[in-house]
Amino acid sequence: MSGINKVILVGHLGKDPEVRHLDGGVTVASFPLATSETYNKDGKRVEQTEWHNIVLWRGLAEVASKYLQKGKLVYIEGKLRTRSFEDKEKVKKYITEVVAENFTMLGRKSDFEPHANGEDHVAKSEDGMGNVIKDPVMDDGDLPF
């Protein structure tokens, strides 16, 4: 029996994507994403914000680096991945990330313009509709963790 690992988030970028180029020319981008929900507690409206670590690979990372920036609203689909690492004191730590498989930029059309790189086109999806970006080469076997 197999399971399902699917995450859907709509939120705002907490900072500009951090882009790295790994060995072999593989590009990876990451950023924190804030999602908020409101509820009533004792007759008062309370807002709760959750922060999610988002990771994008290859072409998807390249597009994110051109079009996404702090504060932008995005719809993200992906899957959860947990990895471990050692901190400076050699203590093993774990981090859970959302590995994005596609994203959609939400908001005004002007929000889709690339930032700070002089390009003058809007990102296009495979179907030419505008703002859904997919990474066709993303698969589990290519993750370095």
N, C-alpha and C positions, 0 to 999 in steps of 0.2 A: 504494500500500500504506500503510495507516495503522498506527500503533503503539498500545500500551497504556501508560497512565501511571496506575498504581494502587498505593497505599501502604496497608498495614495495620499499625497499631502498637498495642501494649498497654503502657502505662507509667504512671508517676506524674507529676503536675504538679510542676514545679520551683518554681513560685510561682503566686499568684492570677492569673487572667486580667487582662490590661491591656485596658481597654475604651476605644475612641475613637468619637466620633460625627463623621462626615465631612459635607461639604456635601451637601445633599439628604436629610439624615436617615439616611444609611447607617451602620450600626453595624458595627464590626470589633473583634474580640477576638483577643488573641495571648498565648501562654505557651510556656515551654519544657517539653518532655516528656522524661523520662528512661526509657530502656529498658535493661535489664541482661541479660546472658547470662553463664553460668559455664562454664568449661572446665577441664580438668586440664593443668597444665604442670609437667613434672618431678615428677609425683606430688603436686602441691599444687593445691588448688582455687583458681582465679583468677576474679574477677568483673570484667567489663568493662562500663562504662556508656557509652551513647551519648546525646547530647542532640539533640533535634529541635525546630526552631522551628515551632510550630503556629499557623495563622491560621484564624479562623472569621468568616464574614460574615453580616450581616442577622439574621434570626430565630435562626439557630444561635448567633450571637455573644451575643444577648440571653439565651438559655437558659444558655449557658456562664457568663455573668456571674452568674447567679442560683444555679446549682447546683454549679459547679466551684470548687475552691480548692486551694491548695498541699497536696500529699501525696495527693490523691484518685487512685484507680486508674481509668483509662478505656481503652476500646477505641475507636480512631479509624480511619476509612477516609477516604481523600482522594487527592490527587494532588500530585506535586512541581512546584514553580514556582521558578525562579531569577530574581531581579531584581537590578538594579544601583542604586547610589547613590553620591554623593560624600561623603567624610568632611570634617571641619573643615579639613583641609589640601588639599582639592580632589583627593584621590586616589580614583579609582574603585574601589569595593568591590562584591563580589557576595555575595548571601545566598541560600541555598536553604531554602525553606519547604515545609511540608506544608499545603496548603489543604484543610481538612477539609470533607467532604461530609456526613458524619454521625458521630455518636459514641454510645457506650453507656457509661453509668456502671456500674462494676463494684464489688462489695463488698457490705457489709451494707445493708439497707433504710434504716437511719438515715443512711447516707452520701448518700442521695438527697434529703434535706431541704434546702431552700434555706438559704443562710447570710446572716445579718445584714440581712435585709430584711423580716422579719416575715410573710412569706407562709407559708401552712400547707398547700400542696398539693404533690404530687409531679409532676414533669414527665411529660407523656404524649406518646406518639408518635401519629402519624396513625391507627394502628390501635388506640389505647387500651390497649396492652399494658404501658405503663409507662416504659421507660427508653431507647428508641431515638429519637433526635432527628434529624430531617432538615430541611434547608433546601430547600424546593421551588423557590425562585427562583434557586438557584445555577447559573450557567453561565459559560463562559469569557468571554463578551462583556462581563460586568459588572466584570471585574477592572481596577483602575486602573493596572496596570503591565504 
